[in-house]
Amino acid sequence: MSADDEVELDPVRPNAVWSAIRGFGRIASSTMLQYRIRGLEHVPRRGGALVLLNHQSFLDPVLFGLALPRPISFVARRTLFDHAFVGWVLRNTYVIPLDREAVSPSSIKETVRRLRSGFLCGLFPEGTRTEDGAVAEFQTGFVTLVRRGKVPVIPAGIAGAFEAYPRGAKFPKPARVRAVIGPPLDADVMQLLDDRKTDDFVRVAREHVVECFEDAERWRLQG
């Protein structure tokens, strides 16, 4: 079953559940986390696109999605969908079920379907949350989505979410969080995939995400 078998989702227009959660979340994140984001002009208003984001905390997909002008699909463990209410919320907030802790064939298929159908999707190429706040090396699994999705690839970085809710913490704490979205990877970078230079593409894609993260970190420290 795909994440939206029971719920009809629009790739551009947020539904009532998404809008309500976003409204409440914006108030909570701006007060507790002083959350700010820039680079929204790089997010296409229509059409599929894949956002590559560093992974600092469980807060990342929520915070990043709050500020966007359109819904974004991230992934979550399929077991979370087994709970009736939680599953309903996840489906209505565009979340894609993940069979395991790595990108599974079913989640790849669903993500590619959404990308080709004009949805905005988000991915954490590190594969797991950071241990120390830094951007870890990228796993190569996301390359399959880039190749099959055939949509713009947008790098982004978030800083401060690690300080607010690191691994092992039971509850979030007040912190200053910033996010920066960069321009889509240009044709020269995408050409690396056509030339079968996968390792080079992964390296360059990570460099763009790191640049966004470092920009967000400088902004966060400036206040």
MIDOSE-1310 file (N, C-alpha, C; in nm, 2 decimals, decimal comma, always signed):
residues 223
msad	+0,09/-0,12/+0,00/+0,00/+0,00/+0,00/+0,09/+0,12/+0,00; +0,06/+0,22/-0,09/+0,14/+0,34/-0,09/+0,08/+0,43/+0,01; +0,16/+0,54/+0,04/+0,12/+0,63/+0,15/-0,01/+0,70/+0,12; -0,04/+0,72/+0,00/-0,16/+0,79/-0,03/-0,27/+0,71/-0,10
deve	-0,28/+0,58/-0,07/-0,39/+0,50/-0,12/-0,52/+0,54/-0,06; -0,52/+0,59/+0,07/-0,64/+0,63/+0,14/-0,66/+0,78/+0,13; -0,57/+0,86/+0,09/-0,58/+1,00/+0,09/-0,53/+1,06/-0,04; -0,62/+1,14/-0,10/-0,58/+1,21/-0,22/-0,50/+1,33/-0,19
ldpv	-0,38/+1,34/-0,24/-0,29/+1,45/-0,21/-0,26/+1,53/-0,34; -0,26/+1,66/-0,32/-0,22/+1,75/-0,42/-0,08/+1,79/-0,41; +0,00/+1,79/-0,52/+0,14/+1,82/-0,51/+0,17/+1,96/-0,48; +0,08/+2,05/-0,50/+0,10/+2,20/-0,48/+0,02/+2,26/-0,37
rpna	-0,11/+2,22/-0,36/-0,20/+2,28/-0,27/-0,21/+2,20/-0,14; -0,17/+2,26/-0,02/-0,18/+2,19/+0,10/-0,32/+2,15/+0,14; -0,34/+2,04/+0,20/-0,47/+2,00/+0,25/-0,50/+2,06/+0,39; -0,61/+2,04/+0,44/-0,65/+2,11/+0,57/-0,56/+2,06/+0,68
vwsa	-0,52/+1,93/+0,69/-0,44/+1,88/+0,79/-0,30/+1,94/+0,79; -0,24/+1,94/+0,67/-0,11/+2,00/+0,65/-0,11/+2,15/+0,69; -0,22/+2,22/+0,65/-0,22/+2,36/+0,68/-0,24/+2,39/+0,83; -0,32/+2,31/+0,90/-0,34/+2,33/+1,04/-0,21/+2,30/+1,12
irgf	-0,14/+2,19/+1,08/-0,02/+2,15/+1,15/+0,09/+2,26/+1,12; +0,10/+2,31/+1,00/+0,19/+2,41/+0,96/+0,17/+2,54/+1,04; +0,04/+2,58/+1,05/+0,01/+2,70/+1,12/+0,06/+2,69/+1,27; +0,02/+2,58/+1,34/+0,06/+2,56/+1,47/+0,21/+2,55/+1,49
gria	+0,27/+2,47/+1,39/+0,42/+2,45/+1,40/+0,50/+2,58/+1,38; +0,45/+2,67/+1,29/+0,52/+2,79/+1,27/+0,53/+2,87/+1,40; +0,42/+2,88/+1,47/+0,42/+2,95/+1,60/+0,51/+2,89/+1,70; +0,50/+2,76/+1,71/+0,59/+2,69/+1,81/+0,73/+2,70/+1,78
sstm	+0,77/+2,68/+1,65/+0,91/+2,68/+1,61/+0,97/+2,82/+1,62; +0,89/+2,92/+1,59/+0,94/+3,06/+1,59/+0,97/+3,11/+1,73; +0,89/+3,06/+1,83/+0,91/+3,10/+1,97/+1,01/+3,02/+2,04; +1,01/+2,89/+2,03/+1,10/+2,80/+2,10/+1,24/+2,79/+2,03
lqyr	+1,24/+2,79/+1,90/+1,36/+2,77/+1,82/+1,41/+2,89/+1,74; +1,33/+3,00/+1,75/+1,36/+3,12/+1,67/+1,39/+3,08/+1,52; +1,31/+2,98/+1,47/+1,34/+2,92/+1,34/+1,32/+3,02/+1,23; +1,42/+3,03/+1,14/+1,42/+3,11/+1,02/+1,48/+3,03/+0,90
irgl	+1,43/+3,06/+0,78/+1,48/+3,00/+0,66/+1,49/+3,10/+0,55; +1,59/+3,08/+0,46/+1,61/+3,16/+0,35/+1,64/+3,08/+0,22; +1,62/+3,13/+0,11/+1,64/+3,06/-0,02/+1,51/+2,99/-0,07; +1,40/+3,04/-0,02/+1,27/+2,98/-0,07/+1,25/+3,00/-0,21
ehvp	+1,31/+3,10/-0,27/+1,30/+3,13/-0,41/+1,35/+3,02/-0,50; +1,43/+2,93/-0,44/+1,49/+2,82/-0,52/+1,39/+2,70/-0,52; +1,29/+2,70/-0,45/+1,19/+2,59/-0,45/+1,09/+2,62/-0,56; +1,07/+2,53/-0,66/+0,98/+2,56/-0,77/+0,83/+2,56/-0,71
rrgg	+0,75/+2,64/-0,76/+0,61/+2,65/-0,72/+0,53/+2,53/-0,77; +0,58/+2,48/-0,88/+0,51/+2,36/-0,94/+0,61/+2,26/-1,00; +0,57/+2,14/-1,01/+0,66/+2,04/-1,07/+0,74/+1,97/-0,97; +0,79/+1,85/-1,00/+0,87/+1,77/-0,91/+1,01/+1,82/-0,89
alvl	+1,06/+1,80/-0,77/+1,19/+1,84/-0,73/+1,23/+1,75/-0,61; +1,36/+1,73/-0,60/+1,42/+1,65/-0,49/+1,51/+1,74/-0,41; +1,48/+1,75/-0,28/+1,56/+1,83/-0,19/+1,65/+1,74/-0,11; +1,78/+1,77/-0,11/+1,88/+1,70/-0,04/+1,92/+1,78/+0,09
lnhq	+1,89/+1,72/+0,21/+1,91/+1,80/+0,33/+2,00/+1,72/+0,43; +2,08/+1,79/+0,50/+2,16/+1,72/+0,61/+2,07/+1,69/+0,72; +2,11/+1,59/+0,80/+2,02/+1,53/+0,90/+2,08/+1,55/+1,04; +2,02/+1,65/+1,11/+2,07/+1,68/+1,25/+1,98/+1,62/+1,36
sfld	+1,85/+1,61/+1,33/+1,76/+1,58/+1,44/+1,63/+1,52/+1,38; +1,55/+1,46/+1,47/+1,41/+1,42/+1,43/+1,33/+1,55/+1,39; +1,37/+1,66/+1,43/+1,30/+1,79/+1,40/+1,31/+1,83/+1,26; +1,42/+1,78/+1,19/+1,45/+1,83/+1,05/+1,33/+1,83/+0,95
pvlf	+1,27/+1,72/+0,93/+1,16/+1,72/+0,83/+1,04/+1,81/+0,87; +1,01/+1,82/+1,00/+0,90/+1,90/+1,04/+0,94/+2,05/+1,02; +1,06/+2,09/+1,07/+1,10/+2,23/+1,06/+1,11/+2,27/+0,92; +1,17/+2,19/+0,84/+1,20/+2,23/+0,70/+1,06/+2,24/+0,62
glal	+0,97/+2,15/+0,65/+0,85/+2,15/+0,58/+0,76/+2,27/+0,62; +0,77/+2,32/+0,74/+0,69/+2,42/+0,79/+0,69/+2,55/+0,71; +0,81/+2,58/+0,66/+0,83/+2,71/+0,60/+0,81/+2,71/+0,45; +0,79/+2,59/+0,39/+0,78/+2,58/+0,24/+0,65/+2,63/+0,19
prpi	+0,64/+2,69/+0,07/+0,52/+2,73/+0,02/+0,43/+2,62/-0,03; +0,48/+2,50/-0,04/+0,40/+2,38/-0,08/+0,44/+2,26/+0,00; +0,36/+2,15/+0,00/+0,39/+2,04/+0,08/+0,52/+1,97/+0,03; +0,59/+1,90/+0,12/+0,70/+1,82/+0,08/+0,69/+1,68/+0,14
sfva	+0,73/+1,57/+0,07/+0,72/+1,44/+0,12/+0,86/+1,39/+0,17; +0,86/+1,35/+0,30/+0,97/+1,28/+0,35/+0,93/+1,14/+0,38; +1,02/+1,06/+0,43/+0,99/+0,92/+0,46/+0,99/+0,90/+0,61; +0,92/+0,79/+0,66/+0,91/+0,76/+0,80/+0,89/+0,61/+0,81
rrtl	+0,94/+0,55/+0,92/+0,92/+0,40/+0,94/+0,78/+0,36/+0,92; +0,76/+0,25/+0,84/+0,63/+0,20/+0,82/+0,55/+0,16/+0,94; +0,62/+0,12/+1,05/+0,55/+0,08/+1,17/+0,48/+0,20/+1,23; +0,52/+0,32/+1,21/+0,45/+0,44/+1,26/+0,31/+0,45/+1,20
fdha	+0,29/+0,39/+1,08/+0,16/+0,40/+1,01/+0,06/+0,30/+1,07; +0,11/+0,21/+1,15/+0,02/+0,11/+1,21/-0,08/+0,16/+1,31; -0,03/+0,27/+1,38/-0,12/+0,34/+1,47/-0,23/+0,42/+1,39; -0,35/+0,40/+1,42/-0,46/+0,46/+1,34/-0,45/+0,61/+1,33
fvgw	-0,44/+0,68/+1,44/-0,44/+0,83/+1,43/-0,31/+0,88/+1,38; -0,19/+0,82/+1,42/-0,06/+0,87/+1,37/-0,05/+0,84/+1,22; -0,10/+0,72/+1,18/-0,09/+0,69/+1,04/-0,18/+0,78/+0,96; -0,29/+0,82/+1,01/-0,38/+0,91/+0,94/-0,31/+1,05/+0,92
vlrn	-0,25/+1,09/+1,03/-0,17/+1,22/+1,02/-0,06/+1,21/+0,92; +0,02/+1,11/+0,93/+0,13/+1,09/+0,84/+0,09/+1,09/+0,69; -0,02/+1,02/+0,66/-0,07/+1,01/+0,52/-0,11/+1,15/+0,48; -0,18/+1,22/+0,57/-0,23/+1,35/+0,53/-0,12/+1,46/+0,53
tyvi	+0,00/+1,43/+0,58/+0,11/+1,52/+0,57/+0,22/+1,47/+0,47; +0,18/+1,38/+0,38/+0,26/+1,35/+0,26/+0,37/+1,25/+0,29; +0,38/+1,19/+0,41/+0,49/+1,11/+0,45/+0,48/+0,98/+0,37; +0,60/+0,93/+0,33/+0,61/+0,80/+0,26/+0,66/+0,69/+0,35
pldr	+0,59/+0,58/+0,36/+0,64/+0,47/+0,45/+0,76/+0,41/+0,41; +0,85/+0,38/+0,51/+0,98/+0,32/+0,48/+0,98/+0,18/+0,55; +1,02/+0,08/+0,47/+1,01/-0,06/+0,53/+1,13/-0,08/+0,63; +1,24/-0,03/+0,60/+1,36/-0,05/+0,69/+1,43/+0,08/+0,71
eavs	+1,54/+0,08/+0,78/+1,61/+0,20/+0,81/+1,70/+0,25/+0,69; +1,69/+0,18/+0,58/+1,76/+0,22/+0,46/+1,65/+0,23/+0,35; +1,68/+0,30/+0,25/+1,58/+0,32/+0,14/+1,55/+0,19/+0,08; +1,42/+0,15/+0,09/+1,38/+0,02/+0,04/+1,32/+0,04/-0,10
pssi	+1,31/-0,08/-0,18/+1,25/-0,07/-0,31/+1,11/-0,01/-0,32; +1,03/-0,04/-0,22/+0,89/+0,02/-0,22/+0,89/+0,17/-0,20; +0,98/+0,22/-0,11/+0,99/+0,36/-0,08/+1,05/+0,43/-0,20; +1,15/+0,37/-0,27/+1,21/+0,43/-0,39/+1,10/+0,44/-0,50
ketv	+1,02/+0,33/-0,52/+0,92/+0,33/-0,62/+0,82/+0,44/-0,59; +0,77/+0,46/-0,47/+0,67/+0,56/-0,43/+0,73/+0,70/-0,45; +0,86/+0,72/-0,41/+0,92/+0,85/-0,42/+0,94/+0,89/-0,56; +0,98/+0,80/-0,65/+0,99/+0,83/-0,79/+0,86/+0,86/-0,85
rrlr	+0,76/+0,78/-0,81/+0,62/+0,81/-0,86/+0,58/+0,95/-0,83; +0,60/+0,99/-0,70/+0,57/+1,13/-0,66/+0,65/+1,23/-0,74; +0,78/+1,21/-0,75/+0,86/+1,31/-0,82/+0,81/+1,33/-0,97; +0,78/+1,22/-1,03/+0,73/+1,23/-1,17/+0,59/+1,28/-1,18
sgfl	+0,52/+1,28/-1,07/+0,38/+1,33/-1,07/+0,38/+1,48/-1,02; +0,49/+1,54/-1,00/+0,50/+1,68/-0,97/+0,51/+1,71/-0,82; +0,54/+1,61/-0,74/+0,55/+1,64/-0,60/+0,70/+1,68/-0,56; +0,71/+1,76/-0,45/+0,83/+1,79/-0,39/+0,87/+1,69/-0,29
cglf	+0,99/+1,63/-0,30/+1,03/+1,52/-0,20/+1,16/+1,56/-0,14; +1,17/+1,52/-0,01/+1,29/+1,55/+0,06/+1,36/+1,42/+0,10; +1,50/+1,43/+0,11/+1,58/+1,31/+0,14/+1,70/+1,35/+0,22; +1,74/+1,26/+0,31/+1,86/+1,28/+0,39/+1,97/+1,18/+0,34
pegt	+2,06/+1,23/+0,26/+2,15/+1,13/+0,20/+2,25/+1,07/+0,30; +2,27/+1,13/+0,42/+2,36/+1,07/+0,52/+2,30/+0,94/+0,57; +2,17/+0,92/+0,55/+2,11/+0,80/+0,59/+2,07/+0,79/+0,74; +2,12/+0,87/+0,82/+2,09/+0,87/+0,97/+2,13/+1,01/+1,03
rted	+2,08/+1,03/+1,15/+2,11/+1,16/+1,21/+2,26/+1,17/+1,25; +2,31/+1,29/+1,25/+2,45/+1,31/+1,28/+2,48/+1,28/+1,43; +2,60/+1,24/+1,45/+2,65/+1,21/+1,59/+2,70/+1,33/+1,66; +2,75/+1,43/+1,58/+2,82/+1,54/+1,64/+2,78/+1,68/+1,58
gava	+2,68/+1,68/+1,49/+2,64/+1,81/+1,43/+2,69/+1,83/+1,30; +2,80/+1,77/+1,26/+2,86/+1,78/+1,13/+2,79/+1,70/+1,02; +2,82/+1,74/+0,90/+2,75/+1,66/+0,79/+2,84/+1,54/+0,76; +2,78/+1,42/+0,77/+2,85/+1,30/+0,75/+2,86/+1,27/+0,60
efqt	+2,94/+1,17/+0,56/+2,95/+1,13/+0,42/+2,81/+1,08/+0,37; +2,79/+1,10/+0,25/+2,66/+1,06/+0,19/+2,66/+0,91/+0,15; +2,55/+0,85/+0,17/+2,53/+0,71/+0,11/+2,49/+0,73/-0,04; +2,51/+0,63/-0,11/+2,49/+0,65/-0,26/+2,35/+0,61/-0,30
gfvt	+2,27/+0,57/-0,21/+2,13/+0,52/-0,25/+2,05/+0,63/-0,31; +2,07/+0,75/-0,28/+1,98/+0,86/-0,33/+2,01/+0,88/-0,48; +2,12/+0,83/-0,53/+2,15/+0,85/-0,68/+2,04/+0,78/-0,76; +1,99/+0,67/-0,71/+1,88/+0,60/-0,79/+1,76/+0,69/-0,81
lvrr	+1,72/+0,77/-0,70/+1,61/+0,86/-0,71/+1,64/+0,97/-0,81; +1,76/+1,02/-0,81/+1,80/+1,13/-0,90/+1,79/+1,08/-1,04; +1,84/+0,96/-1,07/+1,84/+0,91/-1,20/+1,70/+0,88/-1,25; +1,62/+0,82/-1,17/+1,49/+0,78/-1,21/+1,39/+0,89/-1,20
gkvp	+1,41/+0,98/-1,11/+1,31/+1,09/-1,10/+1,32/+1,19/-1,21; +1,44/+1,22/-1,25/+1,46/+1,32/-1,36/+1,40/+1,45/-1,33; +1,42/+1,50/-1,21/+1,37/+1,63/-1,17/+1,49/+1,72/-1,11; +1,47/+1,85/-1,10/+1,57/+1,93/-1,04/+1,61/+1,88/-0,90
vipa	+1,74/+1,89/-0,87/+1,79/+1,85/-0,74/+1,84/+1,97/-0,66; +1,78/+1,99/-0,54/+1,80/+2,12/-0,47/+1,87/+2,09/-0,34; +1,99/+2,14/-0,31/+2,06/+2,12/-0,19/+2,01/+2,22/-0,08; +2,01/+2,17/+0,04/+1,97/+2,26/+0,16/+2,05/+2,22/+0,28
giag	+2,06/+2,31/+0,37/+2,13/+2,28/+0,50/+2,05/+2,34/+0,62; +2,05/+2,26/+0,73/+1,99/+2,31/+0,85/+2,09/+2,31/+0,96; +2,09/+2,41/+1,05/+2,18/+2,42/+1,16/+2,11/+2,46/+1,29; +2,15/+2,40/+1,40/+2,09/+2,43/+1,53/+1,99/+2,33/+1,57
afea	+1,94/+2,24/+1,48/+1,85/+2,14/+1,52/+1,92/+2,03/+1,61; +2,05/+2,01/+1,58/+2,13/+1,92/+1,66/+2,14/+1,97/+1,81; +2,16/+2,10/+1,82/+2,16/+2,16/+1,96/+2,03/+2,16/+2,03; +1,92/+2,16/+1,95/+1,78/+2,16/+2,01/+1,74/+2,02/+2,04
yprg	+1,78/+1,92/+1,96/+1,73/+1,79/+1,99/+1,82/+1,68/+1,93; +1,94/+1,67/+2,00/+2,04/+1,57/+1,95/+2,00/+1,43/+1,97; +2,07/+1,33/+1,91/+2,05/+1,19/+1,94/+2,06/+1,16/+2,09; +1,97/+1,08/+2,14/+1,97/+1,04/+2,28/+1,89/+1,13/+2,37
akfp	+1,85/+1,25/+2,32/+1,77/+1,35/+2,40/+1,63/+1,30/+2,41; +1,56/+1,31/+2,53/+1,43/+1,27/+2,54/+1,33/+1,38/+2,49; +1,37/+1,51/+2,51/+1,28/+1,62/+2,47/+1,36/+1,73/+2,40; +1,30/+1,80/+2,31/+1,37/+1,92/+2,25/+1,39/+2,03/+2,36
kpar	+1,49/+2,11/+2,33/+1,51/+2,23/+2,42/+1,53/+2,35/+2,34; +1,51/+2,47/+2,40/+1,52/+2,59/+2,32/+1,66/+2,61/+2,26; +1,66/+2,65/+2,13/+1,78/+2,68/+2,06/+1,75/+2,77/+1,94; +1,85/+2,82/+1,88/+1,83/+2,90/+1,75/+1,86/+2,81/+1,63
vrav	+1,76/+2,80/+1,55/+1,77/+2,71/+1,43/+1,75/+2,79/+1,30; +1,84/+2,76/+1,20/+1,84/+2,83/+1,07/+1,85/+2,72/+0,96; +1,79/+2,75/+0,85/+1,80/+2,67/+0,73/+1,82/+2,75/+0,61; +1,90/+2,70/+0,52/+1,93/+2,77/+0,39/+1,91/+2,67/+0,28
igpp	+1,84/+2,72/+0,17/+1,81/+2,64/+0,05/+1,90/+2,70/-0,06; +1,97/+2,62/-0,13/+2,06/+2,66/-0,24/+1,99/+2,65/-0,37; +2,05/+2,70/-0,48/+1,99/+2,68/-0,61/+2,01/+2,54/-0,66; +1,92/+2,49/-0,75/+1,93/+2,36/-0,80/+2,07/+2,33/-0,86
ldad	+2,11/+2,20/-0,84/+2,24/+2,16/-0,90/+2,24/+2,19/-1,05; +2,35/+2,25/-1,10/+2,34/+2,29/-1,24/+2,37/+2,17/-1,34; +2,36/+2,20/-1,47/+2,37/+2,10/-1,57/+2,51/+2,03/-1,57; +2,62/+2,10/-1,53/+2,75/+2,03/-1,53/+2,75/+1,93/-1,42
vmql	+2,69/+1,95/-1,31/+2,69/+1,86/-1,20/+2,60/+1,74/-1,24; +2,49/+1,76/-1,30/+2,40/+1,65/-1,34/+2,46/+1,57/-1,45; +2,55/+1,63/-1,53/+2,61/+1,56/-1,64/+2,70/+1,45/-1,58; +2,75/+1,46/-1,46/+2,84/+1,36/-1,40/+2,76/+1,22/-1,39
lddr	+2,63/+1,23/-1,37/+2,56/+1,10/-1,37/+2,55/+1,04/-1,51; +2,53/+1,12/-1,61/+2,52/+1,07/-1,75/+2,65/+1,02/-1,79; +2,76/+1,07/-1,73/+2,90/+1,02/-1,76/+2,94/+0,90/-1,67; +2,84/+0,86/-1,59/+2,86/+0,74/-1,50/+2,97/+0,77/-1,39
ktdd	+2,98/+0,90/-1,36/+3,08/+0,94/-1,25/+3,00/+0,95/-1,12; +2,95/+0,84/-1,08/+2,86/+0,85/-0,96/+2,93/+0,90/-0,84; +3,05/+0,86/-0,81/+3,12/+0,90/-0,69/+3,15/+1,05/-0,70; +3,18/+1,10/-0,81/+3,20/+1,25/-0,83/+3,07/+1,32/-0,80
fvrv	+2,96/+1,27/-0,86/+2,83/+1,34/-0,83/+2,80/+1,34/-0,69; +2,81/+1,23/-0,62/+2,78/+1,22/-0,47/+2,87/+1,32/-0,40; +3,00/+1,33/-0,43/+3,09/+1,42/-0,37/+3,05/+1,57/-0,39; +3,02/+1,60/-0,51/+2,98/+1,74/-0,54/+2,84/+1,78/-0,48
areh	+2,75/+1,68/-0,48/+2,62/+1,71/-0,42/+2,64/+1,73/-0,27; +2,72/+1,66/-0,21/+2,75/+1,68/-0,06/+2,81/+1,81/-0,04; +2,90/+1,85/-0,13/+2,97/+1,98/-0,11/+2,87/+2,10/-0,11; +2,76/+2,08/-0,20/+2,66/+2,19/-0,20/+2,58/+2,19/-0,08
vvec	+2,55/+2,07/-0,02/+2,47/+2,07/+0,10/+2,55/+2,12/+0,22; +2,68/+2,09/+0,22/+2,77/+2,14/+0,32/+2,78/+2,29/+0,32; +2,78/+2,34/+0,20/+2,79/+2,49/+0,18/+2,66/+2,55/+0,24; +2,54/+2,49/+0,21/+2,42/+2,54/+0,27/+2,42/+2,53/+0,42
feda	+2,47/+2,42/+0,47/+2,47/+2,40/+0,62/+2,57/+2,51/+0,68; +2,68/+2,53/+0,62/+2,78/+2,62/+0,68/+2,72/+2,77/+0,67; +2,65/+2,80/+0,57/+2,58/+2,93/+0,56/+2,48/+2,94/+0,67; +2,40/+2,83/+0,69/+2,30/+2,84/+0,80/+2,36/+2,85/+0,94
erwr	+2,47/+2,78/+0,96/+2,54/+2,78/+1,08/+2,60/+2,92/+1,11; +2,66/+2,99/+1,01/+2,70/+3,13/+1,03/+2,59/+3,22/+1,07; +2,48/+3,20/+1,00/+2,36/+3,28/+1,02/+2,31/+3,26/+1,17; +2,31/+3,13/+1,21/+2,26/+3,10/+1,34/+2,35/+3,16/+1,45
lqg	+2,48/+3,16/+1,43/+2,57/+3,21/+1,53/+2,57/+3,37/+1,54; +2,53/+3,43/+1,42/+2,52/+3,57/+1,42/+2,40/+3,62/+1,50; +2,30/+3,54/+1,51/+2,18/+3,58/+1,59/+2,07/+3,63/+1,50
